[in-house]
Amino acid sequence: MSSKSPEVEAIEITAPLKFHRLFTIPANDKHGPLKVTYSIAGIDKGEDIPTVLFCGGMFGTRWQAIFQDWTAQKKGVRVLFIDRFVFSIILTKSIWAVLISKAIDADFTNNP
């Protein structure tokens, strides 16, 4: 049995930077700057790792990485969990294309 309190264990589990990443999609004539939060489950460094992109339908998707991290590590994959950032912006194909390329670029260059 652990001598740590549940609060300390929860902080240690959720604290790694791979669960708290952020990038910004630059403003254009249709929207202002869009801050996007995401997290990584599994192997978070390296370019030749099979990668899965998960975009859930609601806010807080990145928190799911905490629960999937162990499985992704064991399977030798990386899963990017991107938060749905705002409901007020229609997610056009162009925004999704930028969002996905930014997430992958940020991940592959290992920027926290």
Secondary structure, 3 states (H helix, E strand, C coil): CCCCCHHHHHHHHHCCHHHCEEEEECCCCCCCCEEEEEEEEECCCCCCCCEEEEECCCCCHHHHHHHHHHHHHHHCCEEEEECCCCCCCCCCHHHHHHHHHHHHHHHHCCCC
